């Protein structure tokens, strides 16, 4: 058999027969088998980490606000929508809060845009500390932060906002000073959308601003959750009228609502009765719209004649409410809100259980707020002083059972680190435990 041509010879080449360049490459590979190979692997890992970091920054740039590091508005809406759907499926409450920096535009003019940025960064960090890991936070406007809080009810959401407001009022930001914020809070209603929830929170923010800022608020229609839309619209209209007529009285009425509702629930009233009490609490001073300015705004003590006129306001309030179909029960509560348990109150001198229970609840809650709120003619008293007065007057001015329930609610608030109620309406010459 003839020998094969060299061109077709495919025998493996021996090591000694390999080209010199190939032998040099093998030598370099062998040299990298030790520490240098590990170093190269480390360099490759570092490069991969830098690439991942760059990708994350690019991703965050589309979903995070660069200053506050909160979610951008679009990203917040997507994340909040998912959280709302999950909480709704689990039958948990959901609230939203919109927080706005008071006077932000003026602050930028006075201190410069860098100060405005510093305020937003500080606010975002404080909000993070007051919220939980599963709450959804986003920057929704130039000076607005929005929070979705699954598993939190309205009272809890407002308590967080109030803590934030107090925290800011007690500190100063270098180069800026004390910063105030306002907050609007809303609770999700079954069947409602995320847009409706955020719209309700925005309406609450508008109301907080209208009340002077540096406070939290819900929209007026949410103060009373009436199943009849016509009733809710009328109640909101009347409450706005009272606010415009006398800002202090309007703010006070709104402050008493939630505390009265909680006491009513604590006493076991049914849902319909609870909401009647809440409506009456919101409108219990509506008769004051008929009082002359010289009496409402008098800085000193009322004389006997002025007092007699002031004591007519529950009757005037009843007349206003009875003219509205469907508010008869609320009107009756409003008429008797100043009756005392021992029969010494006004306008009819009713006694004990003959006084509507809603009236007895509102009187106690109203008085607590009156004592703990500063007025032009006297400073605010302490929580402890208010509790002492409520206890001292139980059985005379107040129903003892309601006093016990109210103190229980207030004790719970203190345990939770916030005080329920912050407004009152004691007349200039009323004793500490008597509200007008």
HUMO-V113258 format. One record per pair of residues at least 6 apart in sequence whose C-alpha atoms are under 6 Angstrom apart, sorted by sequence separation. I is the first residue (numbers start at 1). J is the second residue. D is the distance in whole Angstrom. If there is no record, write none. Layout:
i->I j->J d->D
i->I j->J d->D
This chain:
i->64 j->70 d->6
i->65 j->71 d->6
i->139 j->145 d->5
i->172 j->178 d->5
i->226 j->232 d->6
i->322 j->328 d->5
i->339 j->345 d->4
i->343 j->349 d->5
i->374 j->380 d->4
i->394 j->400 d->5
i->413 j->419 d->6
i->64 j->71 d->4
i->65 j->72 d->5
i->138 j->145 d->6
i->208 j->215 d->6
i->243 j->250 d->4
i->338 j->345 d->6
i->339 j->346 d->5
i->343 j->350 d->5
i->373 j->380 d->5
i->63 j->71 d->6
i->64 j->72 d->5
i->108 j->116 d->6
i->138 j->146 d->5
i->208 j->216 d->6
i->242 j->250 d->5
i->338 j->346 d->6
i->343 j->351 d->4
i->372 j->380 d->5
i->63 j->72 d->5
i->137 j->146 d->6
i->188 j->197 d->6
i->208 j->217 d->5
i->322 j->331 d->6
i->342 j->351 d->5
i->372 j->381 d->5
i->426 j->435 d->4
i->427 j->436 d->5
i->137 j->147 d->5
i->264 j->274 d->6
i->321 j->331 d->5
i->341 j->351 d->5
i->371 j->381 d->6
i->372 j->382 d->6
i->426 j->436 d->5
i->136 j->147 d->6
i->221 j->232 d->6
i->341 j->352 d->5
i->63 j->75 d->5
i->136 j->148 d->5
i->135 j->148 d->6
i->204 j->217 d->5
i->261 j->274 d->6
i->318 j->331 d->5
i->135 j->149 d->5
i->186 j->200 d->6
i->204 j->218 d->4
i->186 j->201 d->5
i->204 j->219 d->4
i->221 j->236 d->5
i->371 j->386 d->6
i->185 j->201 d->5
i->203 j->219 d->5
i->220 j->236 d->5
i->184 j->201 d->5
i->261 j->278 d->6
i->318 j->335 d->5
i->184 j->202 d->6
i->368 j->386 d->6
i->185 j->204 d->6
i->184 j->204 d->4
i->315 j->335 d->5
i->184 j->205 d->4
i->257 j->278 d->5
i->314 j->335 d->5
i->183 j->205 d->5
i->337 j->359 d->4
i->336 j->359 d->6
i->257 j->281 d->5
i->257 j->282 d->6
i->288 j->313 d->5
i->333 j->358 d->6
i->287 j->313 d->4
i->333 j->359 d->5
i->337 j->363 d->6
i->287 j->314 d->6
i->254 j->282 d->5
i->253 j->282 d->5
i->287 j->316 d->5
i->287 j->317 d->4
i->182 j->213 d->5
i->286 j->317 d->5
i->182 j->214 d->5
i->184 j->216 d->6
i->154 j->187 d->6
i->181 j->214 d->5
i->182 j->215 d->5
i->183 j->216 d->4
i->184 j->217 d->5
i->185 j->218 d->5
i->180 j->214 d->5
i->182 j->216 d->6
i->184 j->218 d->6
i->101 j->143 d->6
i->100 j->143 d->6
i->100 j->144 d->5
i->389 j->433 d->6
i->99 j->144 d->5
i->99 j->145 d->5
i->98 j->145 d->6
i->98 j->146 d->4
i->97 j->146 d->6
i->373 j->422 d->6
i->97 j->147 d->5
i->280 j->330 d->5
i->284 j->334 d->5
i->373 j->423 d->5
i->96 j->147 d->6
i->373 j->424 d->6
i->96 j->148 d->5
i->369 j->421 d->6
i->68 j->121 d->5
i->369 j->422 d->6
i->95 j->149 d->5
i->224 j->278 d->6
i->276 j->330 d->6
i->280 j->334 d->6
i->342 j->396 d->5
i->369 j->423 d->5
i->370 j->424 d->3
i->94 j->149 d->6
i->224 j->279 d->6
i->341 j->396 d->6
i->369 j->424 d->4
i->370 j->425 d->5
i->68 j->124 d->6
i->94 j->150 d->4
i->341 j->397 d->5
i->370 j->426 d->5
i->94 j->151 d->6
i->340 j->397 d->4
i->341 j->398 d->5
i->93 j->151 d->5
i->94 j->152 d->6
i->341 j->399 d->6
i->92 j->151 d->5
i->93 j->152 d->6
i->93 j->153 d->6
i->76 j->138 d->5
i->72 j->138 d->6
i->73 j->139 d->6
i->71 j->138 d->4
i->72 j->139 d->6
i->73 j->140 d->5
i->70 j->138 d->5
i->367 j->435 d->5
i->70 j->139 d->6
i->102 j->180 d->5
i->102 j->181 d->5
i->101 j->181 d->4
i->100 j->181 d->5
i->277 j->358 d->5
i->100 j->182 d->5
i->99 j->182 d->6
i->99 j->183 d->4
i->98 j->183 d->5
i->98 j->184 d->5
i->97 j->184 d->5
i->97 j->185 d->4
i->96 j->185 d->6
i->96 j->186 d->5
i->95 j->186 d->6
i->95 j->187 d->4
i->94 j->187 d->6
i->95 j->188 d->6
i->94 j->188 d->5
i->260 j->362 d->6
i->97 j->201 d->6
i->301 j->428 d->5
i->301 j->429 d->5
i->263 j->406 d->6
i->255 j->421 d->5
i->255 j->423 d->6
i->252 j->423 d->5
i->252 j->424 d->5
